[in-house]
């Protein structure tokens, strides 16, 4: 099994995903804070990387709709960087 920093790649990917989610949530929570009103619009603004429009598959017994969008904000990117730093450090 491939190892990265003494742990597996799966653990690193988990760290990155959790860092991105927590960074994005923190950005959304801090968006309306008055003290940070000068900088937070830039940190909480999303940047669409790719967007797959939703499509529907009808199998007559079951119908499902799928789509995918990846639009991180700068806080989620900072969360990824922090997660990688913590992963490498510990």
Secondary structure, 3 states (H helix, E strand, C coil): CCEECCEEHHHHHHHHHHHHHHHHHHHHHHCCCCCCCCCHHHHCCEEEEEEEEEEEEECCCCEEEEEEEEEEEHHHHHHHHHHHHHHHHC
